[in-house]
Amino acid sequence: MKNTMMRHLTIVLGMFFALNASAWERELIWPKGKMPDAQPHQIAAMTDEAGSEKFEADKHRVAYLEWYDAPQKETKNGGCMILISGGGYNSCCDVGLIKLWRETFTQLGFQCVNFVYRTPRPEGLPVYQTAWEDAQRAVRMVRDEAKKRGFDPEKIGAISMSAGSHLATLLATSSQTPAYAPIDKLDEVSCHINWAIINAPAYVTTDGEEGTPATRQGYGKDVRLSSIFKFDEKTCPISLHHGGNDEYTPNGSTLIYRELRKHHIPAELHLYPAKGHGAYGLERGIEFMRQMGFMGPLEPEVEIMKRYASDEARREMVTEDIWPEGKMPDAQDHQCKPYLEWHFPKELKTKAIQIIYSGGSYEGNETTGFEVAPARRYLNEQGMTVVTMKYRTPRPKNGLAKHTTAWQDLQRAIRIVRSKAASLGLDPNQIGIMGSSAGGHLTLMGVTSSMHQAYLPIDNIDRQPCNVQWGIGIYPAYVLTDGAEETNSGGGNEDDAVLVPEFSFDLKTSPMLFIHGDADGWAAMNSVKTWEKMRSMGIQSELHTLATRKHCFQNTASPGTGSYTYLDRIGEFLQYVIKKQ
């Protein structure tokens, strides 16, 4: 599909680096005199080059692609990664990130190409307009050269930062909207991309779409996702990464994620507590690409119970009842007896305590299955004391809400653990809770509503507070009003699907980690909307959704995917929330 006329100029630059001497090829994307909306103040150059004393602006007016060395033959996977810097549409400044991405993805077998667009912002046009024109033309050129450079024209991804992520979001969602009038035969080539890893997208909410930080941090009934993103039929899977304290609001990423879900497009969302504007979680993006098959076939899935089968890291286990004989509130004959199991590590490395329990639709629960035992063993290996809980199920009768007796058990369990912690050499003020599915709903009860009394006090233990310092919700169920009893009928994507009223979000609400399958029938929006609520309260939580994964994503998982490594997200989150001792 080559244009018979000269459509671009190729400049071969000898660029020698200490670690990798290479001849990288620069390719101008516009023919001479054909660049739309040319403006005399704009250049196309990374800031390291533009800042050189020898830089000549008139030689750098045209946007270009910089083709890097092809990957080694034995690692080559037939894909291409387009690297897109940020810089507020005023420069292309992410020199370090471009280098990191080039090295990382080349090693993984991708052909890498740096896309350098025109900056600073155009005059009299939207801040992104000339960059968008450049971007669509650049993707066409990349696709047109796929055969020549040895990659599949339908295996083109992009990774980006900040304003570059605004641009990548346009490429990912709006390729069917032309940014410029065609100038030659190359413009007959499609400009869609096949996936994107989007870091800290700027200007995507209406309170910042003119090119400023989000003036209201993405909140307000009148604040929406910018209408420039069309989510057309060529919209591709996206992995979104955002810091919770970014002035270019992370709510922009949650809104993009919600639209992708509405369009049934696989996606991931990774939100990092207390992080500002930056690129985080590159490995999560790689796991996303692996899960989606962009890096080749997945390895066979492995059962987590086989991976974490040993209690070798445990010193001893001690079991105790939650309630004294005859003192259990709302006792019902059809329910199981609740109890706690203390699992002490051989080598204690932290005084913090993690309480863990399973799901089971409030119809059953266990302490030895895949939702509990692997996490307990993992944390024992990390030197942490774990308490596993068996709470009362099946659901209570006599008109009580499905979670009532389990919530009573949880409040009592936290008080017992707190009352005994000091005597065991542990910290009564560093206690966290973790549950999956219905257990995730129960965790939200414990995290958000500890000032709400679940039962009348029965002894001195009930003088202990039952608030916790953190919570971990693994695919929490029954969180939104469109799925309060069963699966989320609407996926939780619409505005009328709101958090259920039993969550008080009181003044002792603590930070949480959420991990949720994107394809879960108990929708990932359960976790996302709770994260949004907590952020609105000033509570910095962490969230990871996993593309294509359903309920119980961790039961079996393929190596190198987020479902396989999810326990490490728990370990990292605990490092964030546990106070140093």
TORLUMLUM-441425 format. One record per residue: y, x, z of N, C-alpha, C, O, CB in turn. Coordinates in steps of 0.2 Angstrom, whole numbers, plus 5000, padded with zeros to 4 digits. Atoms other than C-alpha are relative to their C-alpha. Glycine has a CB too. Layout:
% residues N
YXZYXZYXZYXZYXZ;...
END
This chain:
% residues 581
499450045000500050005000500650045000501250025002500049955006;499549955000501150154997500649984995500449954990499850074999;499550025004502850124990500150064995500150124997500749995004;499949955006503050214973500750045001500750104998499949974993;499449974999504850254977500050045006499650035011500649955000;499949964994505350384990500249955006500849935005500450064999;499850044995505350275006500250035006500550005011499549955001;499949974994505550405019500150084999499850104994499549985006;499949935000505950585022499650035005499650015011500750035001;500449974995504750695031500250075001500450114997499250014997;499749934998505350845041499450035004499250005010500749995004;500549974996504050965048500450055004500750105002499550044995;499749964995504651045064499550055003499050025005500449965005;500449964996503851195072500250005007500750035009500050084997;499850014993503851155090499450035004498950015004500149925002;500549974996502951275101500150005007500650015010500150084998;500050014993502451245119499550055003499150075000499949935002;500549954997501651365131499349985001498950025000500350015008;500750024999500151255134499749974993499149974993500049945005;500350035006499951185116500550014994500949974993499949925001;499649995006500651265101499949954994499349954992499950074997;500250055005500851125088500649994995501150014996499949935003;499550025005501751075072500049934999499549904997499850044993;500050085000502250895074500549984995501050014993500349985007;499750025006502850795060500549945001500349895004499549984995;499550054999504450695060500049964994500149994988500750035002;500050045006504550545048500649955001500549915005499349974999;499550055000506150455045499849934998499449934993500650024996;500350075001505850265045500449964995500149914992499949965006;499650045005507250205033500250054994500350114995500749985004;499849965006507550265015500850015001501149975004499849964994;499349995000509250335013500549944997500349924992500250074995;499550055002510650205012499749935001500049885000500250014993;500350064999509450065017499949985007499749925009499350004997;500150024993509550065036500549945002501149955001500150065004;499650064998510149895042500550015006500350055010499649945001;499650004995511649875053500250085003500250095008499849975006;499849934998512050065053500750005003501249975000500050054993;499349994996513450115065500150075001499750115003500049965007;499849925000514350285065499950035007499850095008500650014998;500149974994514150305084499350015002499250045008500449965005;500749994998512250295085499750064997499850084992499749934997;500449945002511050435084499249985002499149935005500250065004;500750014999509150445085499750075003499650114999499549974994;500349934997508550585097499849995007500249955011500650054999;500150004993507750605114500550045003500950085000499350035001;499549974997508950665127500050075001500550115001500149975007;500149934999508250835129500350044993500650094994499350035001;499849985007508650865110500849994999501250034997499649984994;499350025001510350775110500450045005501050045003500049925002;499649964995510950875125500050074998500350115002499749995007;500049935002510651045116500750014997501049974994499550014995;499449985002512151145112500050004992500649994989500250075002;500150005007511551155094499949934997499849934990499450054998;500150075002511350965092500549984995501149994997499949955005;499550035005512150895076499949934999499449914996500050044993;500150085000512350705077499949984993499549934992500649975004;500150035006512550685059499350014996499149984991500550034995;500649995002510850755056499449955004498849965002499850075001;500550044996510050625068500349935000500349905006500050035007;499750075000510750455063499449954999499549895000500549994994;500550045002509050385057499450005005499250055007499850024993;500650004996507650325068499450034997499350034991499949925002;500649975003506050415066499449995005499449975010500250085000;500649994996504250435071499850075001499950114996499449964996;500249934999503550595078499350005001499049985006500450035006;500750005000501750615074499750065004499950125002499749994993;500349944997500750725086499350024998499149984993500049985008;500749985002499150815084499549955001499549915006499850075004;500650054999497650715081499550025005499550085007499649994993;500549984994496350705095499450044997499350044991499849935003;500649975002494850805094499549964997499449904999499750045006;500550045003493450745083499549975004499349915003499750044994;500550024996492250725097500249945005499849905007499750055004;499750054995493450615107500349944996500549894999500550035005;499650055004494250515093499749935000499149924998500150034992;500250074999494150325095500249954995500149894995500149985007;499750055005495050255080500649965001500749924998499449964998;499450044998496550195089500650055000500650114999499949985007;499449965000498350245089500549975006500549915007500449994993;499550024995499650235103500750024998500950084997499850035007;499349995001501550215100500350015006500249965011500349944996;499749984993502550295114500849984999501150004995499950075002;499350035001504250205117500450025007500249995012500049934999;499649984994505550285129500549945002500649904998500450064999;499550044998506750185139500750045000500750094998499949975007;499349974999508650225143500549954999501149974997500050054994;499550055000509550065144500349984993500849954992500650025004;499750015007509750055125500650044999501050034994500149934998;499449955000511050195128499750074998500150114996500450005006;500449945002509750335125499350005000499049945002500350065005;500750004999507950385124499950065004499850115002499650014993;499949954995507850475140499350025003499350075007500449975005;500749984996505950475146499650054997499150044995499649935000;500349945003505550645140499350025003498850035000500550065000;500649984996504350675154499449954999498849974999500250005007;500550065001503450505152499750014993499150004992500349935000;500349995007503250535133499550065000498950054997500650024995;500449944999502450705137499349985003498850005001500350065003;500650034996501250625150499649964996499049974995500249975006;500450055004500750485138499750044995499150024993500549944998;500349965005500450605124499450035002498950034999500550054996;500649964997499350715134499449965002498949975000500250055005;500550044997498450575142499649964994499049974994500349955005;500350045005498050465127499750044994499250024991500549954997;500349955005497750615115499350025003498850024999500450064998;500749984997496350675127499549945000498949955000500250025007;500550065001495650495127499849984993499449944993500449945004;500350015006495450505109500549964995500349934990499449965000;499550035004497050415102500450044996500750094999500449955005;499449975004498250465088500649985004500749925005499949984993;499350024997499950465097500650024996500650074992500050045007;499349995004501650445089500649985004500549925007499949964994;499450024996503350445098500449974995500649994990500350075003;499550045004504550315091500650015003500849995009499849925000;499349994998506350365093500549964996500649964990500250084999;499650055004507550225089500850025001500950065005499949935003;499349995000509450215087500349985007500249925010500449964995;499650014994510550225103500750044999500750084994499650025006;499950054995511850195111500049934997499949924991500650015004;500050075002511950005110500549994994501050024994500249965006;499650025006512649935094500649965002500649935007499649964995;499450044998514349855094500049944996499849944990500650044998;500050065003514549675090499349974999499349914995500350014993;500750025000512649645091499750005006499950035011499650044994;500450004994511349605104499850085002499750114997499449965000;500149934998511049765114499450034997499350094996500050015007;500749985002509249775107500050004992499550024990499549965003;500150025007509649725089499850064995499350064992500649974997;500149955004509649895080499350035002498950064997500550055000;500749984997508149955091499449964997498949994995500050015007;500550045002507149805086499950014993499350004990500249935002;500049985007507549835068499550064999499150064995500650004996;500349945000506950005070499250005002498850024998500350065004;500750014997505349955080499649964995499049984994500149965006;500450045005504749825067499850054994499350054991500349944998;500149955005504949955053499550065002499150084998500750034997;500449954998504150085063499249985001498850024999500250035007;500750024999502549985067499749994993499150004991500049935003;500250005007502449945048499850074997499350074994500549974996;500249945003502450125044499450035003499050065000500650055001;500649984997501150165057499449974998498950004996500149995008;500550035003500050035051499850024993499250034991500149925000;500149985007500250085033499750074999499450094994500750004996;500349935000499750265037499450015004499150065005500550055003;500650004996498250215047499450044997499150084999499849935002;500649975003496950265034500150084999499750125000499949974993;499849935001497850435030499950045006499750095006500750004997;500049974994497950475048499349995004499250025010500649995004;500750014998496150415052499949965006499549975011499850075003;500150054994496350265064500049934997500249924991500650015005;500150075002496050075062500749975000501049975005499549975005;499350035000497649985057500049945005500649915006500149974993;500050054995497049845069499850035007499649995011499649944998;500149974993496949965084500650045001500650105003499350055000;499449964998498750005087500349975006500449915007500549994994;499750024993499449995105500650035001500850084997499550015005;499449974998501050035113500150015007499849975011500649964997;499949994993501550105130500850015000501150054996499650055003;499350005000503350085135500350005007500050005012500349944997;499750004994504650095149500749975000501149994995500150085003;499350034999506249995154500249964994499949924992500450065002;499850035006507249955139499550014994499549964990500750034998;500549995004505850025129499549945001499149934996499750075000;500550054999504749895137500349934998499949894996499950005008;499650065003506049755132499850004993499649954990500750005002;500249995007505749825115499349994998499149954993500250074997;500750015001503849825116499849935001499449914998499650055005;500250074999503849655123500249964994499849914992500449975006;499850035007504749595107499550024995499349974991500750034998;500549995005503449685097499449975001499049944997499950085000;500650034998502049615107500049924999499549894998499850025007;500050075000502649435107500349974994500349914993500349985006;499550035005503849405092500050044993500550044990500750005003;500149965006503149505077500149954994500349984988499450034999;500050055006503249345066500849984999500949944994499649945001;499350025001505149335068500350074997500450125001500449995007;499849935003505949465056500750025003501149985004500249984993;499449974997507249575064500550024995501150034996499850065004;499649985005507949625047499849974993499249954993500150085000;500250025006507949575029499650054996499750114997500649984995;500449955004506549665018500450044996500950024992499449964996;499649955004507149815009499550034995499850064989500350065004;500549975005505549875000499349975001499249935005500050085000;500750025000503649854998499750015007499349975009499650034995;500249994994503349925015500149945005499749935009500350065003;499950054996504049775023499649944999499649895002500749974999;500550055000502649675017499450015005499049965006499750004993;500549984995501549765030500249965006500749965008499950075001;499950044994501349665046500250055005500150115006499349975003;499749964995502349735061499749985007500049995012500749995000;500250014993501249665075499650065003499450104999499549944999;500449954996500349775088499449965003499449905003500450045005;500650034998498649745095499950005008499549965010499450044997;499950014992499049775114500650045002500950084998499350035003;499449964997500349845125499950015007499749975011500749964999;500049984993500549935142500850005001501150054999499750065002;499250015000502349875147500250025008500049985012500249934998;499849984993503149965162500749985001501249994997499950085001;499350014998504649895171500549974995501050004993500350065003;499550035005505349785157500749985002500749945007499649944996;499350024998507249765158500249944996500049934990500450065000;499650055003508349625153499649944997499849914992500350034994;500450055003506949495151500149935003499949885001499350025001;499850064997507649365163500749984998501150034996499950005007;499450035003509149255158500650035005501250035002500149935000;499549974996510149335173500150074998500550105002499949995007;499949935001510049505165499950014992499950074990499650045004;500249995007509749475146500550034996500450054990499849944997;499449975004511449535141500050085000500450114998500749985002;500049934999510949715146500250035007500450085007500450034995;499849984993511249725165499449995004498949965003500649955003;500550024995510149725180500049935002500549905001500150045007;500150074999509549555185500549985006500450005011499349975002;499550014995511149485194499749965006500049975011500649964996;500250044995510149365204499250015002498849985004500049924999;500649974999508549465204499449954998498949955000499850015008;500550045004507649335193499949945004499449905002499450045000;500150064996507849195206500549944998501049964995500050015007;499550065002508649015203499749964995499349984990500650034998;500350055005508148855194500250014993499949994988500249935003;499749995006509248905180499850074997500050094991500849995000;500349935003508449085178499449994997498949975000500050055006;500650015004507149085165499850074996500250124997500049944995;500249955005506249205153500450004994500649944992499350004998;499650005006507349255139499749974994499149984993500350074998;500350045005507149145124499950044994499650024989500549944998;500249965006507049295112499350014999499150034994500450065000;500749985000505249315116499649934998499649885001499750025007;500250065003504349195105499249985001499049925001500050004992;500750014998502449215110499749964994499449914995499949965006;500250035006501949175092499250024999498950045004500350034994;500750005001500149175085499750074999499150085000499849974993;500249935000500149365084500150045006500050105007500350044994;499949974994500549395102499350035003498850005002500249955005;500649964998499349525109499950015008500449995011500150074997;500149994993498549565126500550055003500750104999499350025001;499549964997499749645138499850025007499549985011500749975000;500049984993499649745154500750025003501050065000499550075001;499350004998501249725164500050045007499650035011500349935001;500049964994501749855178500750005002501250014998499750074998;499350014998503249835189500050015008499650005011500349934999;499949994993503949895206500349945003500749915000500450065001;499750064996504349765219500750005001501049955003499649995006;499350004999506049825222500450024994501050054995500150065006;499749985006506549855204500649954999500649895000499650004994;499450045001508349795201500049964993500349914992500750045000;500150045007507749745183499349965002498849985002499850054994;500450044996506749605192499350004998499149994992500249945001;500750015002504849605193499849934999499349924996499650035006;500250075002504949415191500050004993499749954990500649965003;500150005007505249455173499350024998499149984993500550064997;500749995002503449525172499649945002499149934999499850065004;500450064998502749375182500149944995499749914993500249985007;499950065005503649255169499750024994499449974990500750004999;500449985007502949355154499349995001499049964997500150084999;500750024999501249345162499849935000499349914997499850035007;500150075000501349165165500049974993499649934991500549965004;500050025007501849135147499350024996499149994992500650024996;500649975003500349245141499449955002499049944998499950075002;500550044997499249135152500049934996499549904994500049995007;499950065003499948975144499750004993499549954990500749985000;500349995007499449045127499350035000499150044994500550054996;500749984999497749095133499950074997499450084994499549954996;500149935003498049275129499850055006500250055011500750034997;500249954994497149405141500650045002500950074998499450044998;499449964997498349495152499850035007499450005010500749965000;500049974993498549605167500750005003501250014999499650065001;499350004997499949605180499950055006499450035010500349935002;500149954994500149755192500750015003501150035000499750074997;499450004996501449745205500050045006499550035010500349925002;500149954995501849885217500549995006501149995004500150074997;499550024995502649855234500550065001500350125001499749995007;499449954998504349945239500150054994500450104996499850035006;499949955005504350035222500649984996500749924995499450014995;499550015004505950045212499950004993499349994990500650045002;500150005008506250065193499650064998499850115000500750004997;500549955002504850165186499449984997499349924997499950055006;500650025003503250175178499450025005499350085007499950044993;500549994995501750155189499349974998499349934993500249965007;500750025001499850135188499850014993499549974990500049935001;500349985007499450225171499349995000499049964995500250074998;500750015000497650225176499849935000499349914997499750035006;500150075001497750035178500049984993499649944990500449965005;499950015007498350025160499450024996499249994991500650034997;500549975004496950135154499349955002499049944997499850075002;500650044998495650025164500149934996499649904994500049985007;499950065004496449875155499850014993499449964990500749985000;500249985007496149955138499350004999499049984995500450064997;500749995000494449995142499649935001499149924997499750055006;500350074999494049815149500049964993499649924992500349975005;499950045006494749745133499650034994499650004988500750004998;500449975005493649855122500450054995500250064990499749954996;499549965005495149955114499850075000500050114996500749995002;500249935000494250115119499350014998499050064999500150035007;500750005001492550075113499649955004499949925008499750075000;500450044997491049975119500050015008500050075010499350004998;500149994993490949945138499450035002498950014999500249935004;500649984997489650035148499749945003500049895005500150065005;500350064996488349915156500349995007500450045010499250015000;499750014994488949825171499450025006498850025005500149925001;500449984994488249885188500149955006500749935007500250075002;499950054994487949775204500350045005500150105007499349985002;499649974994489149825218499650015006499650065009500649965002;500549994994487749805231499650064999499450095004499649935001;500449945001486849945223500450065000500250115002499650004993;499549945000488350055222500250015008500350075009500649994996;499849994993488750025241499449975004499549925007500649965002;500650034997486950005248499950035007499550015011499450014996;500149964994487050125263500549995005501149985004500050074998;499650004993487650105281500150075003500250075009499749955005;500049934997487650295283500650025003500650065008499950054994;499449994997489450295287500149975007500649985010500649994996;499950044994489250175302499650035006499050055005499749934998;500349974994488950235319499649955004499049965006500550035005;500350064997488450065327500349944998500949934996500050015007;499850065001488549885325499949965007499449965010499749964994;500050044994488949765340500249934998500749924994500550035005;499950075002488849575338500249965006500049975012499449974997;499850044994489749445349500249934997500449924992500650035004;499850075002490149255349500750005000501150035004499749955005;499350015000491849195345500249965006500849975008500249974993;499850054995491849055357499550005006498950015006500049934997;500450014994491249035375499649945000499849894997500450015007;500450065000489848915378500449945002500749945008499450015005;499750064998490548735378500750004999501049955000499849985007;499250005001492348785373500250004993500850014992500250075004;499850005007492248785354500449934998500149884999499450014996;499650065002493648665348499749964994499450004989500750014998;500350045005493048525336499350024998499250024992500550014994;500749985001491248575338499749944996499749884997499650015006;500450055004490148485325499350034998499250084997500449994993;500749985000488248485324499850034994499350074993499649945002;500249985006488148515306500250074998500050104993500249954994;499749935002489048685306499750055003499450055008500850005002;500349944997488448855309500450035006500950015007499950064994;499649974994488848955324500450064998500150114994499450035005;499649955002490249075322499950075004499850065010500849985000;500149934996490149265327500450054997500650054991499350015002;499749945003490949435325499550065000499050065004500650025004;500449945000490049595320500550065000500950074995499550014994;499649945000490949765325499650054997499150074999500250025007;500349945004490549905313500450065001501050074999499949984992;499649944998491150075320499850064996499250074995499950025008;500249945004491250225309499750065004499950075010500650024995;500249944997490350385313500650055002500650085007499550044995;499449964999492050475311500649965000500849944994500050064995;499450055000493550375316500650044998500850105001500149985008;499449975003495050425306500749965000501249994999499950024992;499450044999496250285309499849955006499349935007500249964994;500150054995496550165324500149934998500049885002500550025006;499950065002496850025313499349964999498849994999500450004993;500650045001495549875311500149964994500649924994499949975007;500050055006495049775296499549955002498949965003499950034993;500550055000494249605298499949974993500349964989500449945005;500250025007493249545283499549945001499149945005499750064996;500450065000492449375279499949984992500350004988500249955004;500150025007491749295263500349944998500649905002499250004999;499950075002492049145253499449965000498949975004500350004993;500550045000490949005249500249925000499849885002499550015006;499750075001492048845246500049965006500149905006499549964995;500050034993492048815265499449965001499449925005500649965001;500750034999490248755262499550055003499050035005499849974994;500549954998489448915267500450075000500950084997499450014996;499749935000489849105271499550045003499150025007500750005004;500549954998488949265275500450075001500950084999499450014995;499749944998489249435282499750064996499950124997500050015007;500449955003488049535272500050004992499750054989499349995002;500050015008488449485253500550054997500850095000500149934998;499649955004489349575240500849995001501250044999499949984992;499350004999491049505245500250035007500850045008500249925001;499849974994490949585262499750075001500150125003499749965006;500349944998489649725264500350064996500450115000499349994999;499749945004490349845250500650025003500850085004500049994993;499349984997492149835257499950035007500250085009500449945000;500149974993491449865275499850075000500050115003499649955004;500349935000490450015270500550054997500650104999499450004995;499549955003491850085259500550025006500750085006500449964995;499549994995493050065274499750055006500150095009500349945003;500349954995491850145286500050074998500150125002499349975002;500049935003491750295274500750035001500750095001499849994993;499349974999493650305276500150015007500750035008500449954996;499949994992493450315295500349945003500749955008500450065000;499750064997494050135298499549965004498949955001500449974995;500450054996493350015311500049934996500649914994500249995007;500050075004492849845302499649955005499149965008499650014993;500350064997492449675310499949954995500349934991500549985006;500250055004491549555300499949945003499749945009499350024996;500050064996491649375304499649944996499649944990500749975000;500450065003490449225301500449945003500449935009499350005002;499650064998491549065302499649944999499149944995500750004997;500350065000491048885304500049974993500649964990500249955005;500150035006490348805288499449965001499049985005500050044993;499650025006490048685279500649965003500849975009499649944997;499450034998491648585279500049955006499549925006500349974994;500050044994492148495295500049924997500349914992500550015005;500050075002491948305295500649975005501050005007499349965001;499550044996492948165305500750014998501250015002499950035007;499350015003494448175293500450075001501050074999500449955004;499749934999494848365297500050034993499650024989499650045005;499949965007495548475282499450055000499150075005500650035000;500649965002494148585274500050065004499550095005500050014993;499949934997494848745282500150005008500250055011500650034997;499750014993495248675300499650045005499850095008500049935002;500449974995493748745310500050084998499950125003499349975000;500049935002493748905300500650045002500650095004499950014992;499449974998495548935304500050015007500350065010500649954998;500049994993495248905322499650065002499750105006499649945003;500449944999493849035321500450064999500350115003499450004996;499749945001494949155313500650025005500650085007500449994993;499549994995496449135325499650035007499950085009500449945002;500449974994495149165340499850074998499850115003499449955001;500349935001494349315331500650055000500550115003499750004993;499449954999496049405329500250015007500350075009500649974996;499849994993496449375347499550045004499650085008500149935004;500549964997494749445352500150074998500050125003499349974998;500049935002494949595342500650045003500650095005500150004992;499449974997496749625348499950015008500150075010500649954999;500149994993496149605366499650065002499650095007499749935003;500549954998494749735365500250074997499950124998499449984997;499849955004495649855353500150075005499850125003500649994996;499849944996496449975366499450035004499450095004500649985005;500649984996494849985377499550044995499150084998499749955003;500449975005493950045361500450064996500150094992499849954995;499749955003495250175357500349984993500550034989499650064999;499850035006495950065343500749975001500949975007499649954997;499350034999497749995340500049934999499949904994500450034994;500050075001497949815344500649974996500649914994500249975007;499450025004499549815333499950024993500450024989500650025003;500249995007498649865317499449974998498950004998500050084999;500550045002497549735312500149964994500649934993499849945006;499950035006497249665295499449954999498949965002500050054994;500550045001496249525288499850004992500350014988500149925002;500250005007495249505271499549954999499049955002499850074998;500550055002494349365263500149994992500650004989500249945003;500150015008493749315245500049924999499649895003499450034997;500150075002493949145237500249955005500849955007499249984998;499850044994493949015251500250045005500750025009499449955002;499849954995494049165262500750034999501150055003499550055000;499349985002495649215252500549945003501049965005500050014993;499650054998496349045256500150005008500650005011499749934999;500049994992495849075275500550065002500850055007499350015002;499549944999496749245274500749985000501150005004499850054995;499350035001498349155268500249965006500749965008500149964994;499950044994498149035283500250055006500750045009499449965002;499949954994498049185295500650044999501050065004499450055000;499449965002499449285286500749965001501149995004500050034993;499450045000500749145284500149955006500749935006500049964993;499950064996500449025298499750025007499549985011499649944998;500249984994500049125314500449975006500149975012500050085001;499650044995501449035324499849935000500149895005500750014998;500350075000500548875320499450005004498950035001500049974993;500650004996499348835333499449964997499549904995500149975007;500650035003497548795326499649965006499249925004499650054997;500450034995496848745343500350015007500850055008499350035001;499749994993497348725362499750065003499150085002499849945004;500249944997497148885372499449985005499449935008500550045004;500550024996495548895382499950065006499650045011499350004996;500149954995495649065392500650054999501050044995499350035000;499449955000496749225394500050034993500550064991499950055005;500049975007496149285377500549974995500850004991499350004997;499550045004497249145369500750015002501149984999499849935001;499349984999498749225377500250054995500850074994500150025007;499849955005498649355364500349974993500049924991499350044998;499750025006499649335348499450004994499050054995500650044997;500550005005498549295332500350024993500050014988499749945000;499749975006499749375319499750064998499450105003500850015001;500349945003499149515308500550044997501150024995499449994996;499549955003500049665301499950004992500350034988499950075002;500150005007499249645283499549954998499149935003499950074997;500550045002498149535273499850024993500250054989500249925000;500249985006497049565258499649934997499149915000499550065000;500350065003496649415247499750014993500050034988500649944998;500449985006495249435234499949934997499549894999499450045001;500050075004495349285221500149945005499649905005499450004996;499950064995496049165234500049934996500349924991500650005004;500150065003495548985230500549955004500749965009499349975000;499750064997496448815234500750015002500949995007499649985006;499349984998498148895234500649964998501149955001500150074998;499550045004499148785222499849935000499249915000500150024993;500150074999499348595222499549974994499349924994500649965000;500450025005498448585205499250025001498850014996500250024993;500749984999496848655213499950005007499550045010499850074997;500050004993496948615231499349985003499150015008500449955003;500750014998495148555232499550034995499050054997499949925000;500449975004494348615216500350054996500850084998499749944995;499649955005494748735201500649984998500849924998499550024994;499450025002496448745195500049974994499950004988500550065000;500050045006496548605182500550024995500350024989500049935002;499549985005498148675174500150075000500550104997500649965002;499949935000497848855178500650035004500750095005500150034993;499449984995499348855190500650034996501150054999499850055004;499549985004500448895175500749965000501249994999499850014993;499450045000501648755176500450005006500250015012499849934998;499650004994503148735188499849955005500049965011500749994997;500250064995502448575196499450025004499249995009499949944996;500549974996500948685202500350045005500550105004499550034996;499749974995501648735219499550025006499049995006500649965003;500449984994500948815235499949945004500349905005500350065004;500250064995499948695246500450005006500650065009499350005001;499650014995500848635261499850035007500250045011500249935002;500249974994499748715274500250075002500150095007499249995000;499849934999500448885272500749995003501249974999500050044993;499450014997501948895284500550054998501150044998499950005008;499649945002502649065278500550005006501150005005500449994994;499549994994503349085296500250075001500150114996499649985006;499649944999504349225303499550065001499850125001500550005006;500549944999502749335306499650014994499150044995499649995006;500349995007502149325288500050074998500550114999500349964995;500149935001501449495284499950024992499749974988499450035004;500249985007501249595267499349994998498849985003500250074999;500750015003499749565256499850044994500350064991499949924999;500349985006498649635243499649954997499249925000499650075001;500450055003498049515230499650044994499950084990500549954997;500449985006496649555217499749944997499349915001499550065002;500250075003496249415205499750014993500150054989500549955000;500250005007495249395189500549964996500649904997499349984999;499550045004496449335175499649944997500049894995500250054994;500450065003495049215168499749965005499249925004499550034995;500350044995494649145185500249935000500749914999500250035007;499950075000494448955186500449985006500849945006499449965001;499650004995495248975203500650054999500650105000499750015007;499649965004496749035194500450065003500650065009500549954997;499649944998497649205195500749985002501050025006500050054995;499350024998499249105197500049995007500649985010500349944996;500050014993498649065215500350075003500750065008499349995002;499849934997498949255219500850014998501250045002499650054998;499349985003500549275207500549965004501049985006500049994993;499550044997501449125215500150015007500750015010499949934998;499949984993501149175232500350075001500850085005499350015004;499649945000501749355228500749984999501150015002499750054994;499350025001503349275221500349975006500949995008500049954994;499850034994503549175237500250055005500750055008499549955003;499949954995503349325248500650054998501050075003499350045001;499449955002504549435238500749965001501149995003499950014992;499450034999505849295239500250005008500849995010499949934998;499949994993505649315258500250075003500350085008499449975004;499949934999505949505257499450035002499450095005500550005006;500749974998504049535260499750044994499650004989499549955003;500249965006503449675248499250005000498950035005500350075000;500750015001501649635243499850044993500250064989499749935000;500349975006500449715230499649954996499249915000499650065002;500450045004499549625216499750034994500150074990500449944998;500349985006498349665202499549944997499149925001499550065002;500550045003497549545190499650044995499850094992500449944996;500549965004496049595179499949964994499649904994499450025004;500150035007495949545160499349984999498950025000500350044995;500650035002494549435155499549995006498949965005499650054995;500550014995493749435172500149935004500649915005500150065005;500150074997493149275181500050015008500150065010499449964997;500150004993492849225199499450055002498950064998499849935003;500549954998491749355209500050064995499550094993499449975000;500049955006492349495196499750065003499450104998500750014999;500249934997491749635208499250005000498950055001500350015006;500850004999489849575209499750054995499350094998499849934999;500249955005489449665193500650024996501049984994499449984996;499549985003490649775184499950074996499450104998500650025004;500149945005490749915170500450065003501050055005500249984993;499649944997491250085176500650014996500650004990499550074999;499349995003493050135172500449944999500949954996499850034993;499550065001493749955173500249995007500050015012499649944998;499650014994494849885187499549965005499649965011500649954999;500550034996493349775193499550055003499350035009499649954996;500449954997492349925196500450045006500050075010499850054995;499649964996493750025205500449965005500849995009500450054996;499650054996494449875215500150025007500650025010499849935000;499949984993494049945232500550065001500850065007499350035002;499549954999495150095229500749975000501150005003500050054994;499350034999496649975227500049985008500649985010500049944996;500050024993496149915245500250065004500650065008499449975002;499949944996496150095251500750024999501050055004499550064998;499349985001497850135243500549955003501049985006500150004992;499550054996498649975250500050015007500550015011499749934999;500049994993498050015267500450075002500750075007499250015003;499649954999498850185266500749985000501150025004499950064994;499350025000500450095262500249965007500749975009500149964994;499850054995500349965276499950035007500250015012499749945000;500249984993499550065291500550055002500750104998499350034999;499649954998500750155301499750075002499150075005500449975007;500249934999500550345303499950005008500349995012500450054997;500149994993499750385320500050075002499950095008499349975002;
END
